[in-house]
């Protein structure tokens, strides 16, 4: 599995000064699965912003001493990042901070804009200077421009949403307010809750609310804007129901933690249903069902339930390998899959195994996992995938940017099974996705190619860097 999601966001609004940075720290820790490249926290202490951001995992970046240097405050916002656009540099760490004529703001964003390049071009032509290559800075500039012409920050956010296209769930902190917004399609999740002392928290997933002891209140509706202030919580819905809801179906299949609920649907139960559907569509004569840790485990439970084949734990994951793990080079004989995953020989030896995973991208990892099980003595390996085959790029925050690298675009299931060394291969039927969540309100464009927004004009992951380089080259030619 080599798919990554862009980010996780977390925000806190308290009626009194407290250690909001620590609350955000625990929230980000619970959202670490959504991004491992970088993280950051910005604290609001009576209108003064204090921040710390860096590359690395939450536990690496925020030591006890680092957290202690952030003051108490009434608000804070945090972010974990895996970049689908823009390089992994400190400049791209979030939250993005902006100082402007009417005040300050810090912005943490999850998703990808489909019109980011056009917006950025227009902003640069009007004099904006960008310091990063992420979509988030573009959103910050659009909101700032609107703020200079409107009486309130929430009005600026609402006006900006008329211009933004694509996926964005974000938390914005101004000097006096915390604002949460979800795009009209609802591509990425966003919810909020309340701690026992009345402190409000906003998060990408409900598991992060639980991590800080907050009671879940609701998911934001697609297009909804929530404004947290000293007066309480206000909801603005002028952008709701303007678009068909298109929550990313892969949130349920892979991205989200299984203990999260998204829009009233349990992620764990959705994955179990995927496994049950696989058992009906692609049965196998086997002795045991196992899952690839971690996102394949729930679907494996479902396959066992649907097929009557016993469930077992056949692969163990080394849970101490994080972002700082040094991957073996191409010439190194060590295989990083073997370091991260270990088969339990007594479980799979001599057995006909059904192996459940959430997806196949290039096939490299799947081939290595199958080889691990073969070496451990598995008699047969029938691979089942709890998602349809990836056939198209994603433009909304998933790291699938080229059909050229998607194995399912070039080979049939039978051919892929042979390539990865499995005895058979079956994918979840794309027409059964609605049965996972009991609704047709989802985006599955990476599977069927039906995009809910216009396709970006430049599809390259490093499009901002390349655009700058191309402009510099053109300027050199003119001057030369």
N, C-alpha and C positions, 0 to 999 in steps of 0.2 A: 504494500500500500504506500503510495507516494503523493497522495493528495493533501493539500493544506488549505485551511480556511484563513481568511485574512486576519481577523482581530477579535478581541473581547474587550468590552467596555464596562466600567463600573463607576458609580457616582454616589456621593453621600451628601445629605442636607440635614443639618441638626439645628435645633432651636438654641443650643448653647455651645460654647467653645468646648471642644473635646479632641481626643486623639483621632481625628478623622483619617489621618494617613494610615494608621494601623488597621482601621476598618477596611479601607481600600486595599491594603496589602493582603488581608485574608480573602477579600473578594476576588482579587486578581489571581491569587493562588488557586482558587477554585476554578478559574477560567483559563488556567495555564495551557490546557489542551487546545485552546483556540489560537495560540500564537506563542512561539518559543524564540523568536529572533530578538525582541527587545521589549522593554516595559517602562512605564513611567507613572509618576504621581504628581499632581499639582494640588496644593492646599491653599485655601482662601482664608487668610487671617485678617479680618476687618478690612477687606478690600485690597490687601497686599497679597500677591501671589508668591508662593515658594514652591520650587519644583526640583525633582531629581529624575533623570531619565538616562538609560544606558542600554547597550546591547547585552543580552543574556536573559536567563530565566529569572523569575521573580525572586527566588531564594538566593540567587547569585548577586543580583543588582542591589537588593535591599537587605543589607545586614542590619543587625540591631542598632549599631551606631548610626548608620545612614538614616534609618527611620527616626531615630532620636533627634537628628538635626532638623527635621521638618516640624514646624510649630503646630500647636493645637489650632483648630479653626472651626468654623461653622459649616464649611463645605470643602469637598475634595473630589477630584475626578482622576481616574486611572485607566490604564490601557495596557494590553498585551498585544504584540504584533507578530504576524507572519505576513510578509509583504508579497502581494501578487502584482503590484506595480511599484517600481522604485527599488533601489538597491538597499541592502542591509547596512545602513550607515547611521551614525548618531543623528544626522540631520533629519532622518526619517522617523526618529523615535517620536512617540506621542505621549501625552496630549500636546497638540500644537497650541502655542501661546501667542496672542496678538495684543498689542497695545495700540489703541486708536484714540481719536479725539474725544469720543464719548465714554471711554473707559477701557476695561480689559476683558479678555475672555480666554478660556482654555477649552479646547475641543478634542474629544476622543471619538473616533469614527470606526465603524465596522461596515465593510462593503466596498464596492467599486462603482464609480459613476460611469455610465456609458457615453456621456458627453463631456468627460473631463478635459479632453484635449481642446475642444472648441471653446469651452469656458476659459481655460487657461490662456489660450491664444488671445482672446478678447481682453482678458485682464492685463496681460503683458503689454498689449498695444495701448492700454490706457495708463500705463506707468507702473503697474504692480511688479514687485521684485520678489521672486520665489527663492526660498532657501532649501527646499526639499523637492523630491520627485514623487511625492505621494498625492493621491486624490484629496486627502484631508486638508491640505493647505489651500487647495482650490475652493473647497467648501467654506473654509474660514474666511477667505477673501470675499467670496460672494456675500456671506452673512455680514461681514464688516461694512462692505459697500452699502448694503441695504440699511444697516444700523445708522449710518450717517445721515440717512434721509427719512428715518422713522422715529416715532416717539418712544419706542420700547424695544428691548432685545427680542421678545417673543414675536413682535410684529415683523422684525427683521428676519427672523427664522422662517416665518410663514411666507414672506415675500420671496425669500431665497428658494424655498421649496417649489415655487413656480418655475424656477430655472434649472434645478437639479434633476437629472434623469439617471435612472439606474438604482443601485442598491445603496442605501445608507440608513443605518441606525446609529444615532450619535447622542452623546451627552455633552452639553455646553454649559460651562460655568462662567457667569459674569461676576461683577463685584457683589451683586445682591441676590442673584437668582441662579437656580440650577434648572436647565431645560433639557428635556429628553424628547427626541423626535424619531419617528419611524417612517420610511418612505411610503408613498401611497400604494405600492405593490406589496409591501411587507416582506421583502425578500429575506431580510435578516431579523432574528428575534430580538425583542427588547421587553423587559418587564420591570415592575417595581414592587416594593414591599415596605414594611415598617417594622423597626425594632421595638422591643418592649418599652424603651424610654421615649418613643415617639419619633426617633430619627428615621428619615426616609432614605431608602437605598434604591438605586436603579442598576440593572445588570443585563448583560446579554442573555443570561440563562438563569432559571430559577434555582439551580444548584448553588449559585453564588449567594443568593439571598439566604438560603439555609446555612451556608458556611458562616455567616455573621449573625445568625440567630434572628433573622428578620422573617416576619409573616408575609407570605405572598399575598398581594392584593389583586393585581391583574396584569395581563399582557397589554402592551400598547396596541391599539388598533392600527392597521395600515393607514398612514397619513396623519395619525394623531400626534399632537404636541402637548406635552405635560409641562407645566410651569410650577416649580417649587419655590416658594418664597416665604417670608415671615408671616404672610397671610394664609399659608396652607398650600393646597394643591389645586391648580386650575387646569382644566382640559380644553383644548381647542381642537375642533374637528372639521374645520373648513376644507381640509384636504382628504378627508375620509370618503370612501366610496367613489372616488374619482377614477380609480383604476380597478381592474379585477385583481383580487388577492393572488399573489404568486410567491408564497413562502417557499424557500429552497427546500426541495424534498430531501436533499442530501444532508440537511441538518438532522433529520430523523434517522437516516441510514448510517451516518458516520460522524459528522462534526460534533454534535451536542453530546454532553455526558448523559448516560442512560438514566441517571436520577433526576434529570430535568424534565419539566413539562413545557411544551411550546404550543401556544394557542389552544390550551385545554387538552392536548394530546400527550400522553406519556411516551417519551422517547424509547424507554425500555419495551413497552408493549408494542410499539410500532415495529421494532426490530424483531421481536418474537413473532409477530404476524408475518413479517417477511420470510422468516424461516419456515413457518407453516405453509405459506404459499409455495415456497421452493420445493417442499416435500411433496406437495400435490402435483406440481408441474414437472419436476425432475426427480422421481423416486430412484432409489438405488438399493440393490441388495448388499447390505453391509452389516458389520458387527458393532460399529461404534460411530458416533457423531462427535466431532471436536471442532472448536472454533479457534481462529487466529486471534490472540489477544491484541487489543481489548474489544474492539468494535465488532468482532465476529462472534463473540461469546453469546450474546442475547439471541442472535439469529440461529446459532447452533442449538440453543435450548428449544427454539421454535421448531426447528427441523426435527429434532428428536421427538418432540411432542406430536408433531404432525405425522411422523413416519412410524412411531413405535420403536425405533432403534434407540438403544441406550445412549445417553449423553455421557461423555467423559472429558476429563482435562488431559489433553494429549500434548499441549505445548505450554511451556512456562516462559514468561517474559522477565528479562532482567530489568527491574524497575528503578535501577540506579543509574541508568544511562540517560543522560539529558543532552542538552545542546552542546555541552563542552566535550562530549565523547569524540575522540579523534578517529574518524573513519579511516579504515585501511586504504592505502593508495592502490592504484590499478596493478602495480607490480608486487603488492604484498599478498602473500599466500593466505592470510587470514580473511575470513568471510564475515563481514559485520552482521549478516543475518544470523549466523551461528552464535555470535556473541550476544545478540539481543534476544534470540529465541532458542530454547532447548526442548527437544522432544522428550517425552517420558516413555522410555522404551517399553516398560512393562505394560503400558496401556495400549500401545499401537503394534507391538511386535506380533507378526502372524495374523493381524486383523485386516479386514476389509474396512477402510476408513472413509467416512464422508467428512470432507474438510470444508468448513464454512469461512468465507472472508467477505468483506464488505464491497470490494471492487478489484478489478484488474486494470491497470493503466498501461504500463509497458510490458508487463509479464515477467520482468526480471526477478522481482521479489517473490512472486508466486512460484517460479521455477525453483528458486533456492529453498523455499519452504517445503515443496514437494520432495526435493532431494533430501532434506533433513529427515523427513518421515520415511523415505525409502531406506536411508542408511540405518534408521532405527528398527527396520524390519517390517514395515507396513506391507501387507500382501497386495492390496489394491488401494488406490486413492481416487475418490470421486469428488471433484471440486465443485462446490456450489457457491454462487456469488449472490449476495442479498441486495444487489442493485442491477439494473439493466446495463448493457455494455456502453461505455463512454464512446460516443461517436462525434461529438461536437465540442468546440471550446465553450468556456463559461466566461461571461463578461461582468459577473455580479459578485466577485469576491472569492472565487474558487480557483486554485492554481491549475487550471486546465486551459492552456493557451494555444494549443496547436494540434490539429488532427493528424499531423505528420507523426507525432509521438504516441498516438493512441493505437494500441495493438488491434483493437476490435474494428478499426477502420480498414484494416488491411487483410484480416484473416477471419475465417469462420470459427465458431465455437469448437468444432471438431479439430481444426488445424491448431488452434491455440492450446487445446488439451494436449495434443501431441508435442507442441513446442515446450510446454511447461512440464511435461512428463506425467501428466495425470491420465487416469484410465477413462475419465469422462469429465465433461464440464457443462454446467447449466447456469444460466443467468435468470434473475427475476424478470418476468415479463413486464415490459414498459406499460402495458395496458392494465396492470394490476396495482400500480402505484397508489391509486386512490384508495385501495383497500387497506393500505398501511395506516392512513390517518382518517379514513371515513369521509373524505372530501376530495373534490377536484380542484380545490384552491391552492395549487402549488406550481412551482416552476420546475420543469424537468428538461429544459432546453439542451442541457449537455447530453441527454439521452436521445431526444427526438428532433432537436434542431428548430423547434418552434419558439422563437424568442419573443418575450412580452414587450420589449423595447426595441428601438432601432439598434443596429449593430454598429459599434464604434468604427470610425474611419481608419484608425490605426490600431492594429491588433497586437502589436509587439509589447511584451511585458516591460521592456525598457524604453517605451515610446518617448517619455519625457527627456531622458538622457540623449536619445538619438535625435530628437527634434532640436535640442540645443546644439548638438554637434553639427547637424546639417545646416543650421542657421550660421554657425561660426564659419563653416566651410564656404557657404555662399557669400558671406561678408568678405572673406579672404580673397575670393575670386574677384569680387567687385573692386576691392582695393588694389589687387594685383594688376 
